[in-house]
Every structure is written in C-alpha cells, then in structure tokens.
Amino acid sequence: MNMDTSYQAVMARKNEIMKSSMGIDYDIYRQGEIAFDYERMMNDCGFSLEDIIRIQAETKVGNTPLFELRNLTEAVRKISAPGKGARIFLKDEAANASGSFKARRASISAYVAAQKGYKGVIAATSGNYGAAVASQAAQRNLKCIIVQEVFDSKGIGQPEIVEKGRKCEAFGAEVIKLSVGPELFYYLLLTLEETGFFNASLYTPFGIKGVESLGNEIALQVRAMTGKDPDAVVVTHAGGGNLTGTARGLIGAGCNAKIVACSVDLSGLHMASDNDFNRKSFTTGHTGFGVPFATWPDRVDVPRNAARSLRYMDDYVLVKQGEVFYITELLAKMEGIERGPAGNTSVTGAVALAREMDQDQIIVVQETEYTGAGKHHNSQLAFARNMGIEVRRGNPEEGVNGKSIVIPENLSQVKGMQQNMEKLRQSYLRNAAKHCPPERWSDTDRHFIAADVKKDLQWLERQIETLS
C-alpha cells in the first residue's frame, strides 16, 4: 500500500518517524506538562567521557590544540585601561576532521547509527554540521544524506552554504538542496521514512554528549599551560548545542569558568524570510537562531532538545557583522591563523570582554572553523555587495542589518554589546506559558523551568505573577 506523502500526512506521522529513526522513546522522560527528566535522558546514552574520547579518536576528532593569542592580547591591552586586558586563548577546532567542532557532535551519532545497524544517516542543516556528518559517515561506512536550505526563490545561493554543500559532497554525501521555507522539516521526515536511515539530529543527547569532550579538553589544557582554570569561556551561540556541551564538559572537569554566549547581531532580519535569506553574511552563530533557541529550546526536529543553553549561560554578548570581519582579518594578520568568519564570532566577543577583565585573568575562545571558497570573509563581503549591501569602513554601530556592513577602522571600535539576560528568561517563561498556563504548572514543572533558566524557585514565583 502506498504511503500518503502529503505535507499534512507526513507531519502527522512525525513522532512515529522520529522514534524509529533514532531508537529513542522520548515519552519515557516526560514528568509534567513541560518538565522532563533531562539528566536521565542524557545519561541513557550510556557513554562515559572516556567512551566519548575513544570513539572520537577513531575518526580524527578531538585533542585539538589550544593557542595563546599573544599578539592579539597585547593589542587589546594597548586600548584598555591600565591593568586591563585578559590573556586570550583559542581552541582550534578547525583541526577536527571536517574542520569544525561539529565533528564532535556528528562522531557519536555516526557511531550509534553503525552500532544499531542503520545503513545510513540523515541530517537537516545548512551549516558545518552537514560536512561533519558526511565526514563521520564516510569513516563508519555509512551512507549519508544532507537536507540543506541553499537558495532563495530566485535561485541565488548564499556562498557559505554552497561551500558547505560542496564539502558534504566531497565526503560522499547526497545533498538535497532546497529553497528557504517550511519544506526543510517535511523533506527530512519524508527522507527518514523512505530510507530507514538514522536521524543524526543536532539536538539529540548523542550530539551534545560529543561536545562535552571539548569542555573537558579546555579545562585540562588551560590548567596544563597556566596552572589555573580559565575565568571565562566564550562560545559562539546558535542552536545551543555548542554552549550546552561545552559547559557540561567544563562542569564535569570541575571548572567553574563563566560561560559567555556570543552571537552576531542580525536583529531586523527574519531567518525564514525569502527576502532576508541572502541579506545576511552569517548563516549560523547569529541572533536569528541564538535568541529563539535560548528562549524555547523545544522548537527543533526532535521531541525534546538536549541543547538547553539558558540552563548553562551566564552572559550573552552580541557583536556586529563588521566587527567579526575586522577580527577575522586581524587574526590572520596578527596571529597567522586564517579561519572562517562564523567561528570568529566568539573571538570578537572575547576581544570586547578582555578589555574589561584584569591582565592576570584568562578568557578562552572555545572554537574555530575552517575557511576557504564561499566561507572566506572576502567571498562573503563580495556577495554582500552583489546583493546591494553597502560595505564601508567606519563605526560598526552604524551598520544596518540587511542594508550596510560597517567594518571598524581600529581595534578600539570592537566593543560588542550585552544581551539582556533577564529579558531572555522572561521570554522563555512566556513561551512556556503559551505551551501550558502557569496555573497548571506542577511542582515538577516549576523546578524544571527554574533550572532551565538557571534561576531558583523564588525568582520563578516572582516572575509568574507578571505573566497573568
């Protein structure tokens, strides 16, 4: 009998498709209207840190170098107040197979897929994760399909995404290329159902567990190099898995470093808009993902998201597109490291933060990514000009998303800006209230929500009064 493949029919079968494509029954973790047993879900993976390290070593992942950026640190101290200018360290995740930290996430999913007897893996992503899944699948002798949003309605492809698709194909993956819109999740479900492949989602416990090794390495390497723990770790923030996994790894290593999220400010641009799709120079690590995913994690392609950034986030810094392009060029000229602009988002945030920190403090930039072809900052700026975006030097604060990119004239203009954490938490509560009215929240729900926004019950009770 032919299966109904209409949009409505496939979406109606999504829970059944998800369960068969991952082997996870999310229903067993449910504890209330909103609450679920997060730690049990993570622990049920069955992988210790030692297991993760061993699995990743089999496929050229992990044990990446940590560099002190001495020249950049010195430059920051010259524009800082006396005694200010923290030491800046960089974790070079471009050394992983596929060229980004996403290899850590993909490594465990590919391993699980092979162990469970799946013939292939599928992921829906326009980012580095697709290349990571393809690379890991190749090493585990698995077939791979990547479902990717590439084009706007005019058939114009963002060069960074086109490059990522090329890299997926270089590793042997089949890439299903779509235009921007709601079809991505539909095609993911349809392809999972038709192939019976494993869903290598970004947001499963497997993916987050894979990043825990990164946090652990940072703690151990900084201790070995400096004799103490880092004071702050800056994490490029989009969907939340990078921050969640890194923070959990740091905590597991007994490190209490401040966890700072950093995103490119793309306010005013809608990520699902055909018009706005090619009017941004960053396809990940920006507020279009960072804010919505922080304020309601369960908006993803799995029933319960293992990436829960507000649960671990201490602060959130936003940087301008022009600031990131400037720091990308500076990193190459000062430190001899040419890395992709999106990964340099957190470098930019670290520069802004280091100016306010003491010189004996340590700030770690948590990842880099490979560059080249469409990912290179010169390609991104050329594409922006072709799309009618003004690119000029000046004060980056004058840049208008979708209309202009203003690149700083000097390092002192790289300042970043603080995101209001209380507003993010309040937005989370409003989203939770839409899902279930606060008067129906059980004690279990309330404990879960408080933990999910890194606050106590007293804070939550005060906030609930403002929701009515």
N, C-alpha and C positions, 0 to 999 in steps of 0.2 A: 504494500500500500504506500502511495506517495505521501510524504510528509508535507503539510502546509508550510510553505516558506514565506508567507506574507509577513510583513513587519509586525503586525499585531500578534500573529500566531507564534512567531519566534520569541518575541518579548514575553509572551505569556508562559513560555517554557524555560525562561532564563534560570530559575532556581534549579530545575532538574538538570539543565545543561551544565551549570556551574558545578554541581555536586559530582557529576560523572567525569568532568574534565579535570578535577583536582583531587578527588578522593577525600574531600573534607566535608563533613556534615556540620555546618555552622549552627544548626538548630540546637545542638547539644550544649552550646556555650551560652545560650540565652538565659538571663536571670531576671529580667523585668521588661518593661516597655522599651527602655533604652539601654539598660545595663546588660553587659555580657562578661563572661569570665575571661578577661584579656590575658592574664598571665597563664591560665591553663591552656588557652589556645596557642600561645607562644611555646609553652613547654611541651605540648603534644607533638611538636615537630620531631622531638626525640634526638636532637643534635646538641651535643655539648660544644663548647668553644673549641676544644681540641679536635672534635669531629669536623667542625667548620674549617679550621685551618688545614687539616689534612685533605679534605675534599678540594679546597681551593688550590692547594699546592699542586694537585694532579693536573689542573688545567690552566696553569700560568696566571694565577690570581693571588694577590696578597703579598705581604712582605715588601711593600713599595717603599722607596726612600723618603726620608724626611730631611729637608734642607733648611738651614737658617738663611734668610734673605738679608744678608748683612748690609749690602749696598742700599737696598730699599729702606731698611731700618734707619740707616744713617741719614738718608734723605728726609725721612719723616721727622727725625729729631731736629733737623735744621729749621723746620717750620712749626715746631711745637714749643710750648712753654718750657722754661728751664726745669730739668729733671723729668720731663715727659718724653714719651716715645718708646713704647714697649718693643721688645725683641719680637720680630715676626718670623715665624717658621711656616714652611709649606710642605704639606704631604702630597707627594707627586703621584697621584692615582692614574695619570696617563701611562704609567709603566705597566698597568694591567693589560692582559690580553683584551683587545678591542679598544683600549685607550681611554677608559674612564672607570670610575668607581662602580658603575652599573654592572661590571663583570662580577662583582661580589654578589649582587642580588641574583643575577642570572645563573651563577655557578650552582647554587643549591637547588634551584628549580630544575635545572637540566639533570642534575644528579638524581633527584627524586623521580623525575619522569622516567629516566633509564631504569632505576631500581624497581619501579612499579610496572614496568613493561609497556609503557606507551611507545608508540613508533615515532612520535614527533612532538614538537612543541609549537605553540602559537602565542604571540603577544601583540597587543594593540598599542602602538606607541609611535610617535614621530621623532623620538629622541634617541639618545645614545643607548638606551636600553635595548632597542631592536638589534643593534650591532652586537651588543653584549650577549643577547640570547642566541643570535646566529653563530657567534664565535664559540660559545659553550656547547651548543647543539652539535656543531661540527666535530668537536673533540669527544663527544659522547656518542657519536654515530647515530644521531637523531635527525630526522627531517625537521625543517623549520619553515614556518610561515609568519611573516610580519604584516600586520594590517596597519596602514600608515596614512594619515592625512597629509597630503603633499601640496595640493593645488587650490587656488580659488576658482570661482566659476568661470573665469576667463582662461583657465588652464595654465596660469602662471605659478610656478613652483618656487617656494622660498629656498634659496640656495643652500642654507644649512640643512634643511630637511632633505633636499635632493641628495646632498653628500652623504647623509646618514643612510639613506636608502641604497646608495651605491655601495656603501660599506657592508650593509646587510647582504646584498647580492654577491659581493666578493667572498663572503664566508659561506656561500652556497644556499642562502635562504631564498624562498619565493616571496616577493613583496607585492601585496595587493595595495595599489595606490589609489587613494580616494580624494575627492574634494572636501573642503571643510563642511561640517554639518553633523546631523544626528545619526548618520548611517554607520559611523565607526563601530559603535557597540553592537548594532544589528549584524554587521558583517563578521564581527568577532564571534558572536554566538552562533551564527549560521555556519561559519567555518569550523568551529569546535565541534558542532553537532555532526557535520558531514564527514569530518576526518577521524573523529575519536581521539584527537591529539590532546596533550596536556596543556592546560591553561597556565602559562608562565606569567601570570599577572604580576604587576609591580607591587601589588598590595597584599600578597599572601604572607603568612608567617615565614615561609621559606625565604622570601626575598629580604625581609627585614633582618632575619637571623644572619643572613650572609653579610650584612653591613656591620654587624656587631664586631666582627674581627677588625674592622677599620678603627673603631673607637679604642679597642684594646691595643692595637699597634701604636696609636698616637700616644697613649699613656705610657707604654713601655719605652718607646723611642725617646720621648721628651725626657723621661727620667734618666735614661742612659746618657743623653747628651748634656743635660743641665743639672742633674741631681735633684730635680724637684718636678712637681706637676705643672702643667700649663694653667694659667689663670683664666683664660678664655679660649674657646674653640668656636670659630666662625664657620657656619655650614650654609652653603647655597641651598635655598629652600624653594621647592616647588610643591610636589605632591606630599611631601613629608617623610618619605621613607629614608632619605639620606640623613635627615636630622634624627629621626627616631632610632635607627640602627646604630648610628654613631654614638648617640647619647647613652643608649643601653650598654654599648661596649665600654664606654668610659666608666660608667657606674659599676659595671661588673669588674673593672680593674681597680676599683676603689678610688677613682679620680673624681673630684668634685668641681671640676672646671665649669665656669659659667658657659652655658650653651646659647650661642647667639645665632639666630637665623638671619639670613641676608637674601634679599630678592631685588631684582631690577624693578623699579617703579614704572609700571605700564598702566597706571590709572587713566581711565578715559577710553581705553581700547577694550573691546569685548572679544574674548578668545574664540567664541563661536560665530563671530560676525564675518561674513564673506568679505565685506569691505575692509575690515580691520586686519584680516588674516596676514596680509603682506605689508602692513604698515608698521610692523614691529621688527626690530633687529634681533630679538631674543625669543627663541621658541620654547625655552624652558628657564627655570630659575627666576621667574618673574611673578608679580603680584596677581596676574590673571589666574595662576594656579595656587600660589602660596597662600593668599588670603582665603579663598573659598575652601581649600582643603584643610586649612587650620581651623576654620570656624564650623566645619561639618565634614569630618573625615569620611563618613559612610556614603559618599556620593560617587563611588567608584564601581569597578566591574566585578566586585566580589561582595557578598552579603555583609561582611564585617571587615573593615580596613585595619590591617595590622600596623599601618603607619599613622601614628596619632601624635602630631607634632606639638600641640599645646600642652600635652602631658609632660613634655621634657623641655620646652622652650623657656629660657629666662629673659630673653630680649629679642627684638626684631628690628633690624636696620634695613632701610631702603636706600638704594643707590640709583643714580641716573644712568641712562644708556651711554651718554657721553663720557661719564666718569669711568665706566668699565672699559670703553675703548681706549681711553687715555692710559689706564693702568695696564691694559694688555700690551700696549706699545712700550710702556716703561719697563715692564717685566722683561721683555726681550732685550731692550737696550741696556738695562742696568744689571740684570741677573743672567743674561744669556739663555733664557728659557722662553721659548715661543709656545704658548698654549692657547687653547680655544677661549674666546671671549666669555661664553656662558659660564665656564668653570672659573673664570677670573672675577666673577661677581663677588665671591667671598674674599678674594684678595683685596678688592676695592673696599669692602666693608671693614676689613682688618686694618687698612691704612687709616680710615676715618676713626676707628676705635683706638688704635695705637697712639694717636695724638693726645688722647685724654688719659692714657694709662702711664704709670711710672716706668722708668727705664729698666728697673730690675724685674718687671713683670714680663710674662710670656704669653703671646697670642698665637694660636695655630690656625692657619688656613687649611681646612680639612680635605680639600681635593683639588685636582686639576683635571683637565680633559685634553685629548689630542686636538690638533688643529690641522688645517690644510683644505684645499679646494674651497667648497662653499662655506665651510665653517670659519675660514680665516676672517679676521676683522676687516681687512681690505675688501674682501668679497661682500661682506655684509654692508659696508658703507657704500660700495658701488651700487648694490641692489637698492639701497635706500634712496640714493639719488635718482636712479631709474624710475622709482615709484613716486617721484615728486617730493621726497622728503628733503628739506634743507639741511645740509651738513656744513657746520662752520665752527670756528674757534670762538671761545668766549666764556661766559659764566654758565656752567651746565644747568643751573637752576632756571635759566631762561628757556630751556628746551621744552617743547610742547609735544607730547606723545602723539605720533601719527602725522606730525607736521614738521618737526625740526629735531635735530640731534646737535647739541652744542657740546663740543669737546673742550675740556679745560685748557687754559693756556699755561698753567703751572700747577704744581702738586698741592699748593695751599687751597686750591679750589675744590679738591676732593674732600667733601665733608660728610656726605651721606645724611640721612635724617632718621629719627626714631619713629617706628610704628607704635601706635598706642596699644599696649598690651591689654589694658582694661576694656577697650572697645572690641578687641578681638574676642575676649572671653564673653562679653555681653552678647556679641553676635552669635557665638556658639549657643548660648542659652536660648536666644530667640529661635534659632533653628531647632533646638531640642523641643522647645515649646510648640513649634509647628508640628513636629512629629507626634508629640503627646503632651496635652495640657499639664502644667506643673502640679495641679491638684491631684493628678493621677500618678505622680512620681512616687514610687515606693522608697523606703529607706535604702534599699539596694541601689535603686536608680540614682538617688541623691549622692550616695557615696561614690558611685561610678562617675557621675558628672563632675563632682568636685575634683576627683583625681584626674579626670580628662582635661581639666583646665588648670591643673597644678595649684589648686586652692583648697582651703579647708571648708568644713560644713558651715561654719559661722558666716564666712563670706558668701557662700551659696544662698543661705537663708535670707540674707540682706538683699541679694540680687533678685531673688524670686519675687519679693514684694514689688519690685519695679516692673515686673512682667505683666502684672494684672491690670 
